[in-house]
Structure formats: C-alpha cells, structure tokens
Amino acid sequence: MTVVGSPLLLHPVVSDEIYRTAREGLVNAFQHSQASSIEVEITYDPASFSLRVRDNGRGIDQDTLGGGRQGHWGLSGMRERAQHIGGQLNIWSNPGSGTEIDLRIPAKVAYARSAKESRWRWIKFGASGGVGK
C-alpha cells in the first residue's frame, strides 16, 4: 500500500463510497485474480483524490469487464458508486495481464469542508444529485 501526498479529510459520504469501492476491488483481486501481487495506491492531490487497486493476476475477460457477471454486482456497483459521488472509475484488464481499477474524484467533491458548508451543500444539491455538484 502506498499513500502519495498529505492525507486530507474526506467528505463522509465520499469516504464511505471510496471504502466500499476499495473493498470490492480488493475482494475481487483476492478471490478471482490468482495474483501474486496486489497493490493499493491512494493519492491526495490538491486537484483530486485517487484510489488505485492493481494486481498481476489472470485479468478479466472483456465481456465481464463491460457488463459484469450474471448475478454479481461488483464491477457495476463500483461504477455506480463512482457516478454517485461525481467520480470517474476506469478499469483496465486483459486476460493474463492483471487488472487495474482507478477511481478519481475531483477535490471539490472529495475533501471535507467546514461543517456549515457541508450541510448547505447537502441541502442545496441533495444526496441523490451527487456530492458537491
């Protein structure tokens, strides 16, 4: 695990979605990839927050990568979480070459503001309208 930059306080809703996305990425890597190496990189940047989960495992076939697996919500759930918080999720993989999951969230959404500002953002935009739009 690598942390780049000085950790900043994340918005609570964003933090929860980041946690759930990271957890799903790690669970997938441990259960399905048969990897010998799994890396997590968290980057606190003034312009954005990013989370990367990489493995050197067997990869994901393109059909599963595009549409997920029947009866499973992992990849589609991670995409929905990213969209909900105004982030961008990219997943790169090919059979035999491992997988990389990259979640990027703009700083204005990712990082916590004062309690007063946070409350007004939720009143103004609502939880279903995305965080901080």
The 8 nearest C-alpha neighbors of each residue, nearest first, counted from 0:
[[1, 39, 38, 40, 2, 41, 37, 52],
 [0, 2, 40, 39, 41, 3, 38, 42],
 [1, 3, 41, 40, 42, 4, 0, 43],
 [2, 4, 42, 41, 43, 1, 5, 40],
 [5, 3, 43, 42, 6, 44, 2, 41],
 [4, 6, 43, 7, 3, 44, 2, 42],
 [7, 5, 43, 4, 8, 2, 3, 42],
 [6, 8, 9, 5, 43, 110, 111, 4],
 [7, 9, 111, 110, 10, 6, 112, 109],
 [8, 10, 110, 111, 14, 109, 11, 7],
 [9, 11, 111, 110, 13, 12, 109, 14],
 [12, 10, 14, 13, 9, 15, 111, 8],
 [13, 11, 15, 14, 10, 16, 130, 84],
 [14, 12, 16, 10, 15, 11, 109, 17],
 [13, 15, 11, 17, 12, 16, 9, 10],
 [14, 16, 18, 12, 13, 17, 19, 11],
 [17, 15, 19, 13, 18, 14, 80, 20],
 [18, 16, 14, 20, 15, 19, 21, 13],
 [19, 17, 15, 21, 16, 20, 22, 14],
 [18, 20, 22, 16, 21, 17, 23, 15],
 [19, 21, 17, 23, 77, 22, 18, 16],
 [22, 20, 24, 18, 23, 19, 17, 25],
 [21, 23, 19, 25, 20, 24, 26, 18],
 [24, 22, 26, 20, 25, 21, 27, 19],
 [23, 25, 21, 27, 22, 26, 20, 28],
 [24, 26, 28, 22, 27, 23, 29, 21],
 [25, 27, 23, 29, 28, 24, 30, 22],
 [28, 26, 24, 30, 25, 31, 29, 23],
 [27, 29, 32, 25, 26, 31, 30, 24],
 [30, 28, 26, 27, 31, 25, 32, 33],
 [31, 29, 27, 28, 26, 32, 33, 25],
 [30, 32, 27, 28, 33, 29, 26, 57],
 [31, 33, 56, 28, 34, 57, 58, 29],
 [32, 34, 56, 31, 57, 35, 29, 30],
 [56, 35, 33, 32, 55, 36, 54, 37],
 [34, 36, 55, 33, 56, 37, 54, 32],
 [37, 35, 34, 54, 55, 38, 56, 53],
 [38, 36, 54, 53, 34, 55, 39, 35],
 [39, 37, 53, 52, 0, 54, 40, 36],
 [38, 40, 52, 0, 51, 1, 53, 41],
 [39, 41, 1, 51, 50, 0, 2, 42],
 [40, 42, 50, 2, 49, 3, 1, 51],
 [43, 41, 3, 49, 48, 2, 4, 44],
 [44, 42, 4, 48, 6, 3, 5, 7],
 [43, 45, 47, 46, 48, 42, 4, 106],
 [46, 44, 47, 106, 43, 48, 105, 4],
 [47, 45, 106, 44, 105, 48, 107, 43],
 [48, 46, 106, 105, 44, 104, 45, 49],
 [47, 49, 43, 104, 42, 103, 44, 106],
 [50, 48, 103, 42, 102, 41, 104, 47],
 [49, 51, 41, 102, 40, 101, 42, 103],
 [52, 50, 101, 40, 100, 39, 53, 102],
 [51, 53, 39, 100, 38, 99, 24, 40],
 [54, 52, 99, 38, 37, 98, 51, 100],
 [53, 55, 37, 97, 98, 56, 36, 34],
 [54, 56, 97, 34, 36, 96, 35, 98],
 [57, 34, 55, 97, 32, 33, 54, 58],
 [56, 58, 95, 32, 97, 94, 96, 33],
 [59, 57, 97, 94, 93, 98, 95, 92],
 [58, 60, 94, 92, 93, 64, 61, 63],
 [59, 61, 63, 94, 62, 93, 64, 58],
 [60, 62, 64, 63, 65, 59, 93, 92],
 [63, 61, 65, 64, 60, 66, 67, 59],
 [64, 62, 67, 66, 65, 61, 68, 60],
 [63, 65, 61, 62, 67, 66, 59, 60],
 [66, 64, 62, 63, 61, 67, 60, 74],
 [67, 65, 63, 64, 62, 68, 75, 74],
 [68, 66, 63, 64, 74, 65, 75, 69],
 [69, 67, 71, 63, 70, 66, 72, 64],
 [68, 70, 71, 67, 72, 66, 63, 73],
 [69, 71, 68, 72, 67, 73, 75, 66],
 [72, 70, 68, 69, 73, 67, 74, 75],
 [71, 73, 76, 75, 74, 70, 67, 68],
 [74, 72, 76, 75, 71, 77, 23, 67],
 [75, 73, 77, 76, 67, 72, 78, 64],
 [74, 76, 78, 77, 72, 73, 79, 67],
 [77, 75, 79, 73, 72, 78, 74, 80],
 [76, 78, 80, 74, 20, 75, 79, 73],
 [77, 79, 75, 81, 76, 80, 88, 82],
 [80, 78, 76, 82, 81, 77, 83, 75],
 [81, 79, 83, 77, 82, 78, 16, 76],
 [82, 80, 86, 78, 79, 83, 84, 87],
 [81, 83, 85, 79, 80, 84, 86, 78],
 [84, 82, 80, 129, 81, 85, 79, 127],
 [85, 83, 129, 130, 82, 81, 86, 13],
 [86, 84, 82, 83, 129, 81, 130, 104],
 [87, 85, 104, 81, 103, 84, 82, 88],
 [86, 88, 103, 102, 81, 104, 89, 82],
 [89, 87, 102, 101, 81, 78, 103, 86],
 [90, 88, 101, 100, 102, 91, 87, 99],
 [89, 91, 100, 99, 101, 92, 88, 98],
 [92, 90, 99, 98, 89, 100, 93, 64],
 [93, 91, 98, 58, 59, 97, 99, 90],
 [92, 94, 58, 96, 59, 60, 95, 97],
 [93, 95, 58, 59, 57, 60, 96, 92],
 [94, 96, 57, 58, 97, 93, 56, 55],
 [97, 95, 93, 58, 94, 57, 55, 56],
 [98, 96, 55, 58, 56, 54, 57, 92],
 [97, 99, 92, 58, 54, 53, 91, 100],
 [98, 100, 53, 91, 52, 90, 101, 92],
 [99, 101, 90, 52, 51, 89, 53, 91],
 [100, 102, 51, 89, 88, 50, 90, 99],
 [103, 101, 88, 50, 49, 87, 51, 89],
 [104, 102, 49, 87, 86, 48, 101, 88],
 [103, 105, 86, 48, 47, 109, 49, 106],
 [104, 106, 47, 108, 107, 109, 46, 48],
 [105, 107, 47, 109, 46, 108, 110, 48],
 [108, 106, 105, 109, 110, 131, 47, 46],
 [109, 107, 131, 106, 105, 130, 110, 104],
 [110, 108, 106, 9, 10, 104, 107, 13],
 [109, 111, 9, 10, 106, 8, 108, 107],
 [112, 110, 10, 9, 8, 109, 113, 117],
 [111, 113, 117, 116, 114, 110, 10, 115],
 [112, 114, 116, 115, 117, 111, 118, 10],
 [113, 115, 117, 116, 118, 112, 111, 119],
 [114, 116, 118, 113, 117, 119, 112, 120],
 [115, 117, 119, 113, 118, 114, 112, 120],
 [118, 116, 120, 114, 119, 115, 112, 113],
 [117, 119, 115, 121, 116, 120, 114, 122],
 [120, 118, 122, 116, 121, 117, 123, 115],
 [119, 121, 123, 117, 118, 122, 124, 131],
 [122, 120, 125, 124, 118, 119, 123, 126],
 [121, 123, 119, 120, 125, 124, 118, 126],
 [124, 122, 120, 121, 119, 125, 118, 131],
 [125, 123, 121, 128, 122, 120, 126, 132],
 [126, 124, 121, 128, 127, 122, 123, 129],
 [125, 127, 128, 129, 121, 130, 124, 122],
 [128, 126, 125, 129, 83, 124, 130, 84],
 [129, 127, 125, 126, 124, 130, 132, 83],
 [130, 128, 84, 83, 127, 85, 126, 132],
 [129, 131, 84, 132, 108, 126, 85, 128],
 [130, 132, 108, 120, 129, 107, 124, 121],
 [131, 130, 129, 124, 128, 85, 108, 120]]
